[in-house]
Amino acid sequence: MFGNQEKKIEKCIEKQKVGPVMQMVNGKDETLLLKAIAALGQIACEESYNALITLLRDQRPAVRACAVRALGDLRDAKAKAHVIHLEKTEKDAEVLSAIHDTVGKLRSQD
């Protein structure tokens, strides 16, 4: 079953369909959740961007780190302010590492 969901995510990325991926972001399986979040970074639309910004406030560090990386993959310059703001309060090393990498990507967009 999990393999089917991964294939569904891949198809959504190919077709740039955000709806089914958004449903997986609300799922309970963390592995699938992280894959769905990463997929949002490859589906360039306002809905993906907004979902990723919201996920920056998730209580789970792995989710925040994945959302930060996905924002970097979107390469939307608007995301830089959100990521930099998160850096001011973030304590988790994995998330901080993702922030530093992403800020570098987003600065190259300036």
MARBA-3410 file (N, C-alpha, C, O; in Angstrom, 1 decimal):
110
0.8,-1.2,0.0,0.0,0.0,0.0,0.9,1.3,0.0,0.6,2.2,-0.7 ~ 1.9,1.3,0.8,2.8,2.4,0.9,3.4,2.7,-0.4,3.5,3.9,-0.8 ~ 3.9,1.7,-1.2,4.4,1.9,-2.5,3.5,2.5,-3.4,3.9,3.3,-4.3 ~ 2.2,2.2,-3.3,1.2,2.8,-4.2,1.1,4.3,-3.9,0.9,5.1,-4.9 ~ 1.2,4.7,-2.7,1.1,6.1,-2.3,2.3,6.8,-2.8,2.2,8.0,-3.3
3.5,6.2,-2.8,4.7,6.9,-3.3,4.5,7.1,-4.8,4.9,8.1,-5.3 ~ 4.0,6.1,-5.5,3.8,6.2,-7.0,2.7,7.3,-7.2,2.9,8.1,-8.2 ~ 1.7,7.4,-6.4,0.7,8.4,-6.6,1.4,9.8,-6.4,1.0,10.7,-7.2 ~ 2.3,10.0,-5.5,3.0,11.2,-5.3,3.8,11.6,-6.5,3.8,12.7,-7.0 ~ 4.5,10.6,-7.0,5.3,10.8,-8.2,4.5,11.2,-9.4,4.9,12.2,-10.1
3.3,10.6,-9.6,2.4,11.0,-10.7,1.9,12.4,-10.5,1.8,13.2,-11.4 ~ 1.6,12.8,-9.2,1.1,14.1,-8.9,2.2,15.2,-9.3,1.9,16.2,-9.8 ~ 3.4,14.8,-9.0,4.5,15.7,-9.3,4.6,15.9,-10.8,4.7,17.0,-11.3 ~ 4.6,14.8,-11.5,4.7,14.8,-13.0,3.5,15.7,-13.6,3.8,16.5,-14.5 ~ 2.3,15.6,-13.0,1.2,16.3,-13.6,0.9,17.6,-12.9,0.0,18.3,-13.3
1.8,17.9,-11.9,1.7,19.2,-11.1,0.3,19.3,-10.5,-0.4,20.4,-10.6 ~ -0.2,18.2,-9.9,-1.5,18.2,-9.3,-1.3,18.2,-7.7,-0.7,17.2,-7.2 ~ -1.7,19.2,-7.1,-1.4,19.4,-5.7,-2.5,18.8,-4.8,-2.2,18.4,-3.7 ~ -3.7,18.7,-5.3,-4.8,18.2,-4.4,-4.6,16.9,-3.7,-4.7,16.8,-2.5 ~ -4.2,15.8,-4.4,-4.0,14.5,-3.7,-2.8,14.6,-2.8,-2.8,13.9,-1.8
-1.8,15.4,-3.1,-0.6,15.5,-2.2,-1.0,16.2,-0.9,-0.6,15.8,0.1 ~ -1.9,17.2,-1.1,-2.3,17.9,0.1,-3.1,17.0,1.1,-3.0,17.1,2.3 ~ -3.8,16.0,0.5,-4.5,15.1,1.4,-3.5,14.2,2.1,-3.7,13.9,3.3 ~ -2.4,13.9,1.5,-1.4,13.0,2.2,-0.6,13.8,3.2,-0.2,13.3,4.2 ~ -0.6,15.1,3.1,0.1,16.0,4.1,-0.7,15.9,5.4,-0.1,16.1,6.5
-2.0,15.7,5.3,-2.8,15.6,6.5,-2.9,14.2,7.0,-3.6,14.0,8.0 ~ -2.2,13.3,6.5,-2.2,11.9,6.9,-1.4,11.7,8.2,-0.7,12.6,8.7 ~ -1.5,10.5,8.7,-0.9,10.1,10.0,0.5,9.5,9.8,1.3,9.5,10.8 ~ 0.7,8.8,8.7,2.0,8.1,8.5,3.1,9.1,8.2,3.1,9.8,7.2 ~ 4.1,9.3,9.1,5.1,10.3,9.0,6.0,10.2,7.8,6.4,11.2,7.2
6.3,8.9,7.4,7.2,8.7,6.3,6.5,9.3,5.0,7.1,10.0,4.2 ~ 5.2,8.9,4.9,4.5,9.4,3.7,4.2,10.9,3.8,4.3,11.6,2.8 ~ 4.0,11.4,5.0,3.8,12.8,5.2,5.1,13.6,4.7,4.9,14.6,4.0 ~ 6.3,13.1,5.1,7.5,13.8,4.7,7.7,13.7,3.2,8.2,14.7,2.6 ~ 7.3,12.6,2.6,7.4,12.5,1.1,6.4,13.5,0.4,6.7,14.1,-0.6
5.3,13.6,1.0,4.3,14.5,0.5,4.7,16.0,0.6,4.5,16.8,-0.3 ~ 5.3,16.3,1.7,5.8,17.7,1.9,6.9,18.0,0.9,6.9,19.0,0.3 ~ 7.8,17.0,0.7,8.9,17.2,-0.3,8.3,17.4,-1.7,8.8,18.2,-2.5 ~ 7.2,16.7,-1.9,6.6,16.8,-3.3,6.0,18.2,-3.5,6.0,18.7,-4.6 ~ 5.5,18.8,-2.4,5.0,20.2,-2.5,6.0,21.1,-3.0,5.7,22.1,-3.7
7.3,20.9,-2.7,8.4,21.7,-3.2,8.6,21.5,-4.7,9.4,22.3,-5.2 ~ 8.0,20.5,-5.2,8.2,20.3,-6.7,7.0,20.6,-7.5,6.9,20.5,-8.7 ~ 5.9,21.0,-6.8,4.7,21.4,-7.4,4.5,22.9,-7.2,4.0,23.4,-6.2 ~ 4.9,23.7,-8.2,5.0,25.1,-8.0,3.6,25.8,-8.2,3.1,26.0,-9.3 ~ 2.9,26.0,-7.1,1.7,26.7,-7.1,1.5,27.4,-5.7,2.2,27.1,-4.8
0.5,28.3,-5.7,0.3,29.0,-4.5,-0.2,28.1,-3.3,0.2,28.4,-2.2 ~ -1.0,27.1,-3.6,-1.5,26.2,-2.6,-0.3,25.4,-1.9,-0.3,25.3,-0.7 ~ 0.7,25.0,-2.7,1.9,24.3,-2.2,2.6,25.3,-1.3,3.0,24.9,-0.1 ~ 2.9,26.5,-1.8,3.6,27.5,-1.0,2.9,27.8,0.3,3.6,27.8,1.4 ~ 1.6,28.0,0.3,0.9,28.3,1.5,0.9,27.2,2.5,1.1,27.4,3.7
0.8,25.9,2.0,0.8,24.7,2.9,2.2,24.6,3.6,2.3,24.3,4.7 ~ 3.3,24.9,2.8,4.6,24.8,3.3,4.9,25.9,4.4,5.5,25.6,5.4 ~ 4.4,27.1,4.2,4.5,28.1,5.2,3.8,27.7,6.5,4.4,27.9,7.5 ~ 2.7,27.1,6.3,1.9,26.7,7.5,2.7,25.6,8.3,2.7,25.6,9.5 ~ 3.3,24.7,7.5,4.1,23.6,8.1,5.3,24.0,8.9,5.9,23.3,9.6
5.8,25.2,8.6,6.9,25.8,9.4,6.6,25.9,10.9,7.5,26.0,11.7 ~ 5.3,25.9,11.2,4.9,26.0,12.6,4.6,24.6,13.3,4.1,24.6,14.4 ~ 4.8,23.5,12.5,4.5,22.2,13.1,5.3,21.9,14.3,6.5,22.4,14.4 ~ 4.8,21.2,15.2,5.5,20.9,16.4,6.7,19.8,16.2,7.6,19.7,17.0 ~ 6.6,19.1,15.1,7.6,18.1,14.8,8.8,18.6,14.0,8.6,19.2,12.9
10.0,18.5,14.6,11.2,19.1,13.9,11.4,18.5,12.4,11.7,19.2,11.5 ~ 11.1,17.2,12.3,11.3,16.6,11.0,10.4,17.2,9.9,10.8,17.4,8.8 ~ 9.2,17.6,10.3,8.2,18.2,9.4,8.7,19.6,9.1,8.6,20.0,7.9 ~ 9.1,20.4,10.1,9.6,21.7,9.9,10.8,21.7,8.9,10.9,22.5,8.0 ~ 11.7,20.8,9.2,12.9,20.7,8.3,12.6,20.4,6.9,13.1,21.0,5.9
11.7,19.4,6.7,11.2,19.1,5.4,10.5,20.2,4.7,10.7,20.4,3.5 ~ 9.7,20.9,5.4,9.0,22.1,4.8,10.0,23.2,4.4,9.8,23.8,3.4 ~ 11.0,23.4,5.2,12.0,24.4,4.9,12.7,24.0,3.6,12.9,24.8,2.7 ~ 13.1,22.7,3.5,13.8,22.3,2.3,12.9,22.4,1.1,13.3,22.7,0.0 ~ 11.6,22.0,1.2,10.7,22.1,0.1,10.5,23.5,-0.4,10.4,23.8,-1.6
10.5,24.5,0.6,10.4,25.9,0.2,11.7,26.3,-0.6,11.5,27.1,-1.6 ~ 12.8,25.8,-0.2,14.0,26.0,-1.0,13.9,25.5,-2.4,14.4,26.1,-3.4 ~ 13.3,24.3,-2.5,13.1,23.7,-3.9,12.1,24.5,-4.7,12.3,24.5,-6.0 ~ 11.2,25.1,-4.1,10.2,26.0,-4.9,11.0,27.2,-5.4,10.6,27.7,-6.5 ~ 12.0,27.6,-4.7,12.8,28.8,-5.1,11.9,30.0,-5.3,12.1,30.8,-6.2
11.0,30.2,-4.4,10.1,31.4,-4.4,10.8,32.4,-3.4,10.9,32.1,-2.2 ~ 11.2,33.5,-3.9,11.9,34.5,-3.1,11.0,35.0,-1.9,11.6,35.4,-0.9 ~ 9.7,34.9,-2.0,8.8,35.3,-0.9,9.1,34.4,0.3,8.9,34.9,1.5 ~ 9.6,33.2,0.1,9.7,32.3,1.3,10.9,32.7,2.2,10.9,32.3,3.3 ~ 11.8,33.5,1.6,13.0,33.8,2.4,12.7,34.5,3.7,13.3,34.1,4.8
11.8,35.4,3.8,11.4,36.1,5.0,10.9,35.1,6.0,11.2,35.2,7.2 ~ 10.1,34.2,5.6,9.5,33.2,6.5,10.6,32.3,7.1,10.6,32.0,8.3 ~ 11.5,31.8,6.3,12.6,31.0,6.7,13.5,31.7,7.6,13.9,31.1,8.6 ~ 13.8,32.9,7.3,14.7,33.7,8.2,14.1,34.0,9.5,14.7,33.9,10.6 ~ 12.8,34.2,9.5,12.1,34.4,10.8,12.1,33.2,11.6,12.3,33.2,12.9
11.9,32.0,11.0,12.0,30.7,11.8,13.3,30.5,12.4,13.4,30.0,13.5 ~ 14.4,31.0,11.7,15.7,30.8,12.3,15.9,31.5,13.6,16.7,31.0,14.5 ~ 15.2,32.6,13.8,15.3,33.3,15.1,14.8,32.6,16.3,15.3,32.8,17.4 ~ 13.9,31.6,16.1,13.3,30.9,17.2,13.6,29.4,17.3,13.4,28.7,18.2 ~ 14.2,28.9,16.2,14.4,27.5,16.0,15.5,27.0,16.9,16.6,27.6,17.0
15.3,25.8,17.6,16.3,25.2,18.5,16.9,23.9,17.9,18.0,23.5,18.3 ~ 16.1,23.3,17.0,16.5,21.9,16.5,17.6,22.1,15.5,17.5,22.9,14.6 ~ 18.7,21.3,15.6,19.8,21.3,14.8,19.5,21.0,13.3,20.0,21.6,12.4 ~ 18.7,19.9,13.1,18.3,19.5,11.8,17.5,20.6,11.0,17.8,20.9,9.9 ~ 16.6,21.3,11.8,15.9,22.4,11.1,16.8,23.6,10.8,16.7,24.2,9.8
17.7,23.9,11.8,18.6,25.0,11.5,19.5,24.7,10.3,19.8,25.6,9.6 ~ 20.0,23.5,10.2,20.8,23.1,9.0,20.0,23.3,7.7,20.5,23.8,6.7 ~ 18.7,22.9,7.7,17.8,23.0,6.6,17.6,24.5,6.3,17.6,24.9,5.1 ~ 17.5,25.3,7.3,17.3,26.8,7.2,18.5,27.4,6.5,18.4,28.1,5.5 ~ 19.7,27.0,6.9,20.9,27.6,6.4,21.1,27.2,4.9,21.4,28.1,4.0
20.8,26.0,4.6,20.9,25.5,3.2,19.8,26.3,2.3,20.1,26.7,1.2 ~ 18.6,26.4,2.8,17.5,27.0,2.1,17.8,28.5,1.9,17.5,29.0,0.8 ~ 18.2,29.2,2.9,18.5,30.6,2.8,19.5,30.8,1.7,19.4,31.8,0.9 ~ 20.5,30.0,1.6,21.5,30.1,0.5,20.9,29.9,-0.9,21.2,30.7,-1.8 ~ 20.0,28.9,-1.0,19.3,28.8,-2.3,18.5,30.0,-2.6,18.5,30.5,-3.8
17.8,30.5,-1.6,16.8,31.6,-1.9,17.6,32.9,-2.1,17.1,33.8,-2.9 ~ 18.8,33.1,-1.5,19.6,34.3,-1.8,20.1,34.3,-3.2,20.2,35.3,-3.8 ~ 20.3,33.1,-3.8,20.8,33.0,-5.2,19.7,33.5,-6.1,20.0,33.7,-7.3 ~ 18.4,33.6,-5.6,17.3,34.0,-6.5,17.2,35.6,-6.5,16.5,36.1,-7.4 ~ 17.9,36.2,-5.6,17.9,37.7,-5.5,18.5,38.3,-6.8,18.5,39.6,-6.9
END
